[in-house]
Amino acid sequence: MNELIKHIVVVGGGTAGWLSASLLARELKNNGVNITLIESENIATIGVGEGTWPSMRGTLQRIGFPETELFTHCNASFKQGSLFVNWQSEHQPQIYHHPFSAPWQKETIDSSVFWYAQTKQQPFGHTVSGQPRLIEMGKAPKLISTPEYAAINNYGYHFDAAKFAERLTQFAVTSLGVNHLLGDVVDIKTHPNGDIAALVTDRGESLEGDLFLDCSGLTSLLIDKHYKIPFTSVKDELINDSALAVHVPYVNPGDNIESATIATAHPEGWTWEIGLQNRRGVGLVYSSKFCSQEVAHARLLSHVQSLNPTIATIEPKLISFNPGYRDKFWHKNVIAIGMAAGFVEPLEASALVMVEQAIKFLADQFPNNRQELDYLSLRYNTLFKEKWRDIVDFLKLHYVLSKRGEDFWAFHRNEQTQSLRLKAWLTHWQRHFPSHYDFSTSEALFPPASFQYVLYGMNVNPEIQLNSTMKRLAKETHVHYAELVHATKRLHELLPNNRKLIEQIKAHGLTTI
């Protein structure tokens, strides 16, 4: 067995596989490391229109992928956060935002303290950030003159997952030198120490490698089918296990494109809306314990018709999943990335960011030889189990705070379905703001501001005793709040709407740095 890591084999395409192959090829090709990706022609991409975090901009820029191509080839649009509709109560309409821009800061001033001390009658998100107003106005996050990947307002993307994988495939093969094979893995050869030595395909090829990435999605060909690494289900905490998804055309081709993922609560779960250039991706997430597929179908059809009354019937795609993650993600010389590693649910678009986190770790900490694998795998497994727990507790927070009366929502308020950490947080946050003191490491997936946006967006009313410094800073903040309001008004006048900017990009392209 070759002790040096010189050949990486990626099993599975889609967004996870091609992002992994592309970033590693970009970072390691000059070190003599070759990348081969093998994917089946018989497995389609699950994505029906995916949302990303702003971190995707840095990932694609690092790969060298032109941002303009997202809009010219991948049906992409801009995403500036998430907008939650009717999550607080079923009795009256309400919304709140989780924008991508952090709460504004001025020197040592904490805008959450200003909101609490001075303007608590206003929505938290609107007080600490101008981005919610711009989302509601349908504004884009930048100008056509803003260079690729640069931002005026922080943003991620919505894109067609299949088109994105197709374009990234072309880029990885032609620009980065990734070797692309089609075929199904039918056998696995191993070394005496248990490492995988080679994959045998249905076309008679033996594909040898030193390190293997399992990006085979829910099939989990290597980490599950071969190594049988156990799976930790979190269904006792986050009960959703099904989704129905459908494409919905706009009523008029020129309709504006929403610049946030819209998550609307329903009696049996919630729907997502992801605005692309020519259509919306719409889906209903639900638990089979509380809702049949027939009821979910009817609920989704009603929601679709509220968006486009011309639609009489739908034929949605059923996506079934077991929420949870692997006990280990890196075993021997195999790393599970993407849905092979785990999947909780679509809320807050955490799936792709976990792919990004995985490949960045591997690119930055790449093992030169086999001896390094055991040490790195221990670090990786510990770190990423913490990240998955961060996701579970953060998503659970959205449900715990709801006062909706239906059985589905009441389930989440049952303390027996909440982790000890989440219950401790909720108790502490009755008297304190979420802060960096609440999180054990700097690697926490969600910053304190994300918890604040959800807590106070859901009308949690804390009773916080402000100390002397907080009171003084809150009083000094009035002038800075006026600056925020003025800056938001200027951006409203300056920024185009989403569709207008996308059309400008398609016509002229973005400026490269």
C-alpha positions as CSV (number, residue, x, y, z in Angstrom):
1,M,0.0,0.0,0.0
2,N,1.3,3.4,-0.9
3,E,1.9,5.4,2.3
4,L,1.6,8.8,0.5
5,I,-1.9,10.2,-0.2
6,K,-1.7,10.8,-4.0
7,H,-5.1,9.7,-5.3
8,I,-8.5,10.8,-4.0
9,V,-11.6,8.9,-5.2
10,V,-14.9,10.7,-4.8
11,V,-17.9,8.4,-5.0
12,G,-21.1,10.2,-6.1
13,G,-21.7,13.4,-8.0
14,G,-24.3,16.0,-7.3
15,T,-23.5,19.2,-5.4
16,A,-21.6,17.4,-2.6
17,G,-19.4,15.3,-4.9
18,W,-18.5,18.0,-7.3
19,L,-17.9,20.7,-4.7
20,S,-15.6,18.3,-2.9
21,A,-13.7,17.3,-6.1
22,S,-13.4,20.9,-7.3
23,L,-12.0,22.4,-4.1
24,L,-9.6,19.6,-3.5
25,A,-8.4,19.7,-7.1
26,R,-7.9,23.4,-6.9
27,E,-5.9,23.2,-3.7
28,L,-3.9,20.0,-4.2
29,K,-3.2,19.5,-7.9
30,N,0.1,21.3,-7.6
31,N,1.1,18.9,-4.9
32,G,0.7,15.9,-7.2
33,V,-2.6,14.7,-5.8
34,N,-5.0,13.4,-8.5
35,I,-8.8,13.5,-8.1
36,T,-11.2,11.0,-9.7
37,L,-15.0,11.2,-9.3
38,I,-17.2,8.3,-10.2
39,E,-21.0,8.7,-10.4
40,S,-23.9,6.6,-11.4
41,E,-26.0,7.5,-14.4
42,N,-29.0,6.0,-12.7
43,I,-29.2,8.3,-9.7
44,A,-30.6,11.8,-10.1
45,T,-29.8,14.8,-7.9
46,I,-32.2,15.1,-5.0
47,G,-32.1,18.9,-4.9
48,V,-35.2,20.7,-6.2
49,G,-33.7,24.2,-5.9
50,E,-31.2,24.6,-3.1
51,G,-30.4,27.5,-0.8
52,T,-26.9,28.3,0.5
53,W,-25.3,30.3,3.2
54,P,-23.0,33.3,2.4
55,S,-20.1,30.9,3.0
56,M,-20.7,29.5,-0.5
57,R,-19.4,32.7,-2.0
58,G,-16.0,32.1,-0.4
59,T,-16.0,28.4,-1.4
60,L,-16.8,29.1,-5.1
61,Q,-14.3,31.9,-5.2
62,R,-11.6,29.6,-3.7
63,I,-12.4,27.0,-6.4
64,G,-12.1,29.7,-9.0
65,F,-15.6,29.2,-10.3
66,P,-16.9,32.4,-12.0
67,E,-19.9,33.9,-10.1
68,T,-21.5,35.1,-13.3
69,E,-22.0,31.5,-14.4
70,L,-24.3,30.9,-11.5
71,F,-26.7,33.3,-13.1
72,T,-26.1,32.5,-16.8
73,H,-26.1,28.7,-16.4
74,C,-27.6,27.6,-13.0
75,N,-30.8,29.6,-12.8
76,A,-29.5,31.3,-9.7
77,S,-30.8,34.1,-7.7
78,F,-29.7,36.0,-4.6
79,K,-30.6,34.9,-1.1
80,Q,-30.2,37.4,1.8
81,G,-31.7,35.2,4.6
82,S,-34.8,33.4,5.7
83,L,-38.3,34.8,6.2
84,F,-40.6,33.0,8.6
85,V,-44.3,33.3,8.2
86,N,-46.9,32.3,10.9
87,W,-44.5,30.4,13.1
88,Q,-45.6,32.1,16.3
89,S,-49.3,31.4,16.1
90,E,-52.0,30.1,13.9
91,H,-54.5,32.8,14.9
92,Q,-53.1,35.9,13.2
93,P,-50.5,36.6,10.4
94,Q,-47.0,37.4,11.5
95,I,-43.5,37.3,10.1
96,Y,-39.9,37.5,11.3
97,H,-36.5,37.5,9.6
98,H,-33.2,35.7,10.0
99,P,-31.1,37.9,7.7
100,F,-27.5,37.1,6.7
101,S,-26.1,40.4,7.8
102,A,-25.0,40.5,11.4
103,P,-26.5,43.0,13.8
104,W,-24.9,46.4,13.3
105,Q,-22.1,47.3,15.7
106,K,-20.4,50.6,16.5
107,E,-17.3,50.3,18.5
108,T,-18.4,48.5,21.7
109,I,-22.1,49.1,21.2
110,D,-24.3,46.0,21.1
111,S,-27.4,46.7,19.1
112,S,-29.4,44.0,20.9
113,V,-28.9,46.0,24.1
114,F,-30.1,49.1,22.3
115,W,-33.2,47.2,21.0
116,Y,-34.0,46.0,24.5
117,A,-33.4,49.3,26.3
118,Q,-34.9,51.7,23.8
119,T,-36.9,50.3,21.0
120,K,-38.3,47.0,22.0
121,Q,-41.7,47.9,20.5
122,Q,-40.1,47.5,17.1
123,P,-39.2,44.0,15.6
124,F,-35.8,42.9,16.6
125,G,-34.5,42.2,13.1
126,H,-35.6,45.6,11.8
127,T,-33.9,47.4,14.7
128,V,-30.5,45.7,14.5
129,S,-30.2,45.4,10.7
130,G,-31.4,47.1,7.6
131,Q,-31.5,43.9,5.6
132,P,-35.0,42.8,6.6
133,R,-36.5,45.9,5.1
134,L,-34.5,45.4,1.9
135,I,-35.7,41.8,1.7
136,E,-39.3,42.9,2.0
137,M,-38.7,45.4,-0.8
138,G,-37.3,42.7,-3.0
139,K,-34.0,44.3,-3.3
140,A,-30.8,42.7,-4.6
141,P,-27.7,42.7,-2.3
142,K,-25.3,44.5,-4.7
143,L,-25.0,46.5,-7.9
144,I,-23.9,45.4,-11.3
145,S,-20.7,47.4,-10.7
146,T,-20.0,45.4,-7.5
147,P,-17.2,42.8,-8.3
148,E,-17.8,39.1,-8.3
149,Y,-18.3,37.7,-4.8
150,A,-18.2,41.1,-3.2
151,A,-21.3,42.4,-1.4
152,I,-23.0,45.5,-0.2
153,N,-25.4,43.3,1.9
154,N,-24.2,39.8,2.9
155,Y,-25.8,37.1,0.6
156,G,-25.8,33.5,-0.5
157,Y,-27.7,31.9,-3.4
158,H,-30.7,30.0,-4.5
159,F,-29.9,27.8,-7.5
160,D,-31.1,24.8,-9.5
161,A,-29.1,22.0,-8.0
162,A,-29.0,19.8,-11.1
163,K,-27.9,22.7,-13.3
164,F,-25.3,23.7,-10.8
165,A,-23.8,20.2,-10.6
166,E,-23.8,20.0,-14.4
167,R,-21.9,23.3,-14.7
168,L,-19.5,22.5,-11.9
169,T,-18.8,19.1,-13.6
170,Q,-17.7,20.9,-16.8
171,F,-15.6,23.3,-14.8
172,A,-13.9,20.6,-12.7
173,V,-13.1,18.5,-15.6
174,T,-11.9,21.1,-18.1
175,S,-10.3,23.7,-15.7
176,L,-9.2,21.7,-12.7
177,G,-8.3,18.3,-14.2
178,V,-10.7,16.1,-12.3
179,N,-11.0,12.7,-13.9
180,H,-14.7,11.9,-14.4
181,L,-16.0,8.3,-14.6
182,L,-19.5,7.0,-15.1
183,G,-20.5,3.7,-13.6
184,D,-21.9,1.8,-10.5
185,V,-19.7,0.4,-7.8
186,V,-20.4,-3.3,-7.6
187,D,-17.5,-4.5,-5.3
188,I,-15.0,-3.2,-2.9
189,K,-11.5,-4.4,-2.3
190,T,-9.7,-3.8,1.0
191,H,-6.2,-3.8,2.4
192,P,-5.4,-6.1,5.4
193,N,-5.8,-3.2,7.8
194,G,-9.4,-2.6,6.6
195,D,-8.7,0.4,4.4
196,I,-10.4,0.4,1.0
197,A,-7.9,-0.4,-1.7
198,A,-10.1,-0.2,-4.8
199,L,-13.6,0.0,-6.1
200,V,-14.8,-2.4,-8.8
201,T,-17.4,-0.9,-11.2
202,D,-20.0,-2.6,-13.3
203,R,-17.9,-1.8,-16.4
204,G,-15.1,-4.0,-15.1
205,E,-12.8,-1.2,-14.0
206,S,-10.8,-1.4,-10.8
207,L,-10.4,2.1,-9.4
208,E,-7.6,2.3,-6.8
209,G,-7.2,5.1,-4.4
210,D,-5.5,6.3,-1.2
211,L,-8.4,8.3,0.3
212,F,-12.1,7.9,-0.6
213,L,-14.9,10.4,-0.2
214,D,-18.4,8.9,0.2
215,C,-20.7,11.5,-1.5
216,S,-23.2,8.8,-2.5
217,G,-26.1,10.5,-0.7
218,L,-28.7,8.5,1.2
219,T,-27.2,5.3,-0.4
220,S,-24.1,5.8,1.8
221,L,-22.3,3.2,-0.2
222,L,-19.0,3.2,1.6
223,I,-19.7,4.5,5.2
224,D,-22.9,2.5,5.6
225,K,-23.1,-0.4,3.1
226,H,-19.4,-1.3,3.4
227,Y,-18.3,-0.2,6.9
228,K,-21.8,-0.3,8.5
229,I,-21.0,2.8,10.7
230,P,-24.1,3.2,12.9
231,F,-26.5,6.1,12.4
232,T,-27.7,8.4,15.2
233,S,-31.3,9.3,14.6
234,V,-32.7,12.5,16.1
235,K,-36.3,11.8,15.3
236,D,-37.2,12.0,19.0
237,E,-36.2,15.7,18.8
238,L,-36.9,16.7,15.2
239,I,-39.7,14.6,14.0
240,N,-40.0,15.6,10.3
241,D,-39.2,12.7,8.0
242,S,-40.9,13.6,4.7
243,A,-41.1,16.3,2.2
244,L,-43.1,16.8,-1.0
245,A,-41.5,19.1,-3.6
246,V,-42.7,20.7,-6.8
247,H,-41.7,23.3,-9.3
248,V,-44.1,26.3,-9.6
249,P,-43.9,28.7,-12.5
250,Y,-44.4,32.4,-11.9
251,V,-47.8,33.9,-12.9
252,N,-45.9,36.4,-15.1
253,P,-42.3,35.8,-16.4
254,G,-41.2,39.2,-15.1
255,D,-42.5,38.8,-11.5
256,N,-39.9,39.8,-9.0
257,I,-37.8,37.1,-7.3
258,E,-37.9,37.0,-3.5
259,S,-34.4,37.5,-2.0
260,A,-35.0,35.2,1.0
261,T,-36.1,31.6,1.5
262,I,-39.7,31.8,2.7
263,A,-40.7,29.3,5.4
264,T,-44.4,29.3,6.1
265,A,-45.8,27.3,9.1
266,H,-48.8,25.0,8.5
267,P,-50.7,22.7,10.9
268,E,-48.7,19.7,9.9
269,G,-45.3,21.3,9.3
270,W,-44.0,24.0,7.1
271,T,-43.5,24.9,3.4
272,W,-40.4,26.4,1.7
273,E,-40.4,28.8,-1.2
274,I,-37.1,29.2,-3.1
275,G,-37.3,31.8,-5.9
276,L,-35.3,31.0,-9.0
277,Q,-35.2,32.9,-12.3
278,N,-38.0,31.0,-14.1
279,R,-39.9,29.3,-11.2
280,R,-40.1,28.7,-7.5
281,G,-39.1,25.6,-5.8
282,V,-41.8,24.8,-3.3
283,G,-42.1,22.0,-0.8
284,L,-43.9,20.9,2.3
285,V,-41.9,19.4,5.1
286,Y,-43.9,17.2,7.5
287,S,-43.8,14.2,9.9
288,S,-45.5,11.0,8.8
289,K,-46.5,10.6,12.5
290,F,-48.8,13.5,12.3
291,C,-49.7,13.8,8.6
292,S,-50.5,11.4,5.8
293,Q,-49.0,11.9,2.3
294,E,-52.6,12.6,1.0
295,V,-53.1,15.4,3.6
296,A,-49.7,16.8,2.8
297,H,-50.4,16.7,-0.9
298,A,-53.6,18.7,-0.4
299,R,-51.9,21.2,1.9
300,L,-49.1,21.7,-0.6
301,L,-51.6,22.1,-3.5
302,S,-53.4,24.8,-1.5
303,H,-50.2,26.6,-0.9
304,V,-49.1,26.4,-4.5
305,Q,-52.4,27.8,-5.7
306,S,-51.9,30.8,-3.3
307,L,-48.8,31.5,-5.3
308,N,-50.2,30.7,-8.8
309,P,-54.0,30.4,-9.0
310,T,-53.7,29.0,-12.6
311,I,-52.4,25.6,-11.3
312,A,-55.1,23.0,-10.9
313,T,-53.0,19.9,-10.0
314,I,-49.5,19.0,-8.9
315,E,-47.4,15.9,-9.1
316,P,-44.8,16.5,-6.3
317,K,-41.7,14.5,-5.7
318,L,-41.7,12.6,-2.4
319,I,-38.4,12.8,-0.4
320,S,-38.2,10.5,2.7
321,F,-35.4,10.8,5.2
322,N,-34.4,9.7,8.7
323,P,-33.2,12.9,10.5
324,G,-29.8,12.3,12.0
325,Y,-26.1,11.7,11.4
326,R,-23.4,9.0,11.5
327,D,-21.7,8.0,14.7
328,K,-18.4,8.6,12.7
329,F,-18.0,10.4,9.5
330,W,-14.3,9.5,8.9
331,H,-13.5,5.8,9.2
332,K,-10.2,4.3,8.0
333,N,-9.5,6.0,4.7
334,V,-13.2,7.0,4.0
335,I,-14.8,10.3,4.7
336,A,-18.6,10.6,4.4
337,I,-19.6,14.1,3.0
338,G,-23.1,15.4,2.3
339,M,-26.2,13.3,2.9
340,A,-24.0,10.2,3.3
341,A,-22.8,11.8,6.6
342,G,-26.2,13.0,7.7
343,F,-29.3,15.1,7.1
344,V,-31.6,16.7,9.6
345,E,-34.2,18.6,7.6
346,P,-34.3,21.5,5.1
347,L,-34.9,24.3,7.6
348,E,-32.1,27.0,7.5
349,A,-30.3,25.2,4.6
350,S,-27.7,23.5,6.7
351,A,-27.0,20.6,4.3
352,L,-24.7,22.4,1.9
353,V,-22.8,24.3,4.6
354,M,-21.8,21.0,6.1
355,V,-20.4,19.9,2.8
356,E,-18.4,23.2,2.7
357,Q,-17.2,22.7,6.3
358,A,-16.0,19.2,5.5
359,I,-14.1,19.9,2.3
360,K,-12.5,23.1,3.8
361,F,-11.2,21.0,6.8
362,L,-9.8,18.4,4.4
363,A,-8.2,21.0,2.1
364,D,-6.6,22.9,5.0
365,Q,-5.6,19.9,7.0
366,F,-4.9,17.5,4.2
367,P,-3.0,14.3,5.3
368,N,0.3,13.8,3.5
369,N,0.4,10.1,4.3
370,R,-1.5,7.2,5.8
371,Q,0.0,7.7,9.3
372,E,-1.9,11.0,9.6
373,L,-5.3,9.6,9.0
374,D,-6.0,8.2,12.4
375,Y,-5.1,11.5,14.2
376,L,-7.1,13.7,11.7
377,S,-10.1,11.4,11.8
378,L,-10.3,11.6,15.6
379,R,-10.2,15.4,15.4
380,Y,-12.7,15.5,12.5
381,N,-15.2,13.1,14.1
382,T,-15.2,15.1,17.4
383,L,-15.5,18.4,15.7
384,F,-18.3,17.4,13.2
385,K,-20.4,15.6,15.8
386,E,-20.5,19.0,17.6
387,K,-21.5,20.7,14.4
388,W,-24.4,18.3,13.9
389,R,-25.5,18.8,17.5
390,D,-25.4,22.6,16.8
391,I,-27.7,22.1,13.9
392,V,-30.2,20.0,15.8
393,D,-30.4,22.4,18.8
394,F,-30.6,25.5,16.6
395,L,-33.4,24.0,14.4
396,K,-35.3,22.7,17.4
397,L,-35.3,26.3,18.8
398,H,-37.5,27.4,15.9
399,Y,-40.2,24.9,16.9
400,V,-39.9,25.1,20.7
401,L,-40.8,28.8,20.7
402,S,-44.0,28.4,18.7
403,K,-47.3,28.8,20.4
404,R,-49.2,27.1,17.6
405,G,-51.8,24.7,19.0
406,E,-51.7,21.8,16.5
407,D,-50.4,18.4,17.6
408,F,-47.3,18.7,15.4
409,W,-46.2,21.9,17.1
410,A,-47.2,20.8,20.6
411,F,-44.9,17.8,20.2
412,H,-41.9,20.1,19.9
413,R,-42.7,22.0,23.1
414,N,-42.6,18.8,25.1
415,E,-39.5,19.1,27.2
416,Q,-38.7,15.4,26.8
417,T,-38.0,16.1,23.1
418,Q,-35.5,18.8,23.9
419,S,-31.8,18.3,24.7
420,L,-30.3,19.2,28.1
421,R,-28.2,21.9,26.4
422,L,-31.2,23.6,24.7
423,K,-33.3,23.6,27.9
424,A,-30.3,25.1,29.8
425,W,-30.0,27.8,27.1
426,L,-33.7,28.7,27.2
427,T,-33.6,29.1,31.0
428,H,-30.4,31.2,30.8
429,W,-31.8,33.4,28.0
430,Q,-34.7,34.4,30.1
431,R,-32.3,36.7,31.9
432,H,-29.4,37.1,29.4
433,F,-28.7,37.7,25.8
434,P,-27.3,34.8,23.8
435,S,-23.6,35.5,23.6
436,H,-20.2,33.8,22.9
437,Y,-20.1,32.6,26.5
438,D,-22.9,30.1,25.7
439,F,-20.8,28.2,23.1
440,S,-18.0,25.9,24.0
441,T,-15.8,26.5,21.0
442,S,-15.0,29.0,18.3
443,E,-16.1,26.4,15.8
444,A,-19.8,26.7,16.7
445,L,-21.8,26.6,13.5
446,F,-24.3,29.4,14.4
447,P,-23.2,32.8,15.9
448,P,-25.1,34.3,18.9
449,A,-26.8,36.7,16.5
450,S,-28.6,33.8,14.8
451,F,-30.1,32.7,18.1
452,Q,-31.1,36.3,18.8
453,Y,-32.8,36.7,15.5
454,V,-34.9,33.6,16.2
455,L,-35.6,34.2,19.9
456,Y,-36.7,37.8,19.6
457,G,-38.3,37.3,16.2
458,M,-40.5,34.7,17.9
459,N,-41.4,37.4,20.5
460,V,-39.5,35.9,23.4
461,N,-39.7,38.6,26.0
462,P,-36.6,38.3,28.3
463,E,-36.3,40.1,31.6
464,I,-32.7,41.2,31.5
465,Q,-31.0,43.4,34.1
466,L,-28.8,45.8,32.2
467,N,-25.6,46.7,34.0
468,S,-24.3,50.2,34.1
469,T,-22.2,49.9,31.0
470,M,-25.0,48.5,29.0
471,K,-27.3,51.4,30.0
472,R,-24.8,54.0,29.1
473,L,-24.0,52.5,25.7
474,A,-27.7,52.1,25.0
475,K,-28.2,55.8,25.5
476,E,-25.3,56.7,23.2
477,T,-26.7,54.5,20.4
478,H,-29.5,56.8,19.2
479,V,-27.3,58.7,16.7
480,H,-26.0,55.4,15.3
481,Y,-29.5,54.0,14.9
482,A,-30.4,57.1,12.9
483,E,-27.4,56.3,10.7
484,L,-28.7,52.7,10.1
485,V,-32.1,54.0,9.2
486,H,-30.6,56.6,6.8
487,A,-28.3,54.0,5.2
488,T,-31.2,51.6,4.6
489,K,-33.1,54.4,2.9
490,R,-30.1,55.1,0.7
491,L,-29.8,51.4,-0.3
492,H,-33.5,51.3,-1.0
493,E,-33.0,54.0,-3.6
494,L,-29.7,52.6,-4.9
495,L,-30.2,48.9,-5.2
496,P,-32.1,47.3,-8.0
497,N,-34.5,44.5,-7.4
498,N,-33.4,40.9,-7.7
499,R,-34.6,40.2,-11.2
500,K,-33.3,43.5,-12.6
501,L,-29.8,42.8,-11.3
502,I,-29.9,39.2,-12.6
503,E,-30.9,40.4,-16.0
504,Q,-28.0,42.9,-16.0
505,I,-25.6,40.1,-15.0
506,K,-26.8,37.9,-17.8
507,A,-26.3,40.7,-20.3
508,H,-23.0,42.1,-19.1
509,G,-21.5,39.8,-16.5
510,L,-20.0,40.8,-13.1
511,T,-16.6,42.5,-12.9
512,T,-13.9,40.1,-11.9
513,I,-11.3,41.3,-9.3
